[in-house]
Amino acid sequence: MPFLISLSGLPGVGKSTIAKTLCRSLPAVLLRVVSVETALKRSALKLHAPEDAGYLALAAIAVGNLELGHKLVTDTVNPVAASRQMWANTAQSAGAALLNVEIVCLDEREHRNRVENRISEIDGLLPPRWSEVQNHAYEPWTEHRLQLDSFALTVDQSVDTILEALTALRQNG
């Protein structure tokens, strides 16, 4: 059965680092919304406020790949219930299992340090400033998810915890 692991959380909490390591471990395909949004900004459309366009494009790519039986990891902020529901709908429409994982960094000083010192690996992407991260809209979760603190856990520990949860999901349906 194909599966979708949806990694969510504010910028700078460690989603991308965890996602890359997780994809190598599985292996799985990584879908990053910032890559799509940056491409939309650089395109002839010049969408500097892509709203939901990046998420919708990524979901369309995800459905096609899930229908082919691929394992996917998405790296998105998922700040609102609507985006989280979109991933649930995406997995369901493709007959895939969904594992929601929220990555947090509960040490504010470390989170700020990560945001202020990160270097973008995506051409044309300007990482957000700390003030933008602090003011980013982010609704509390009401859906079931696995929450991991990237300050308390190493990347490998986070990946191991996700793999354990994925094994349990597969066994319990």
Secondary structure, DSSP 8 states (H G I E B T S, - for coil): --EEEEEE--TTSSHHHHHHHHHHHTT-EEEEHHHHHHHHHHSTT--SS-TTHHHHHHHHHHHHHHHTT--EEEE----SHHHHHHHHHHHHHTT-EEEEEEEE---HHHHHHHHHH----STT-----HHHHHT-------S--EEEETTTS-HHHHHHHHHHHHHHHHHH-
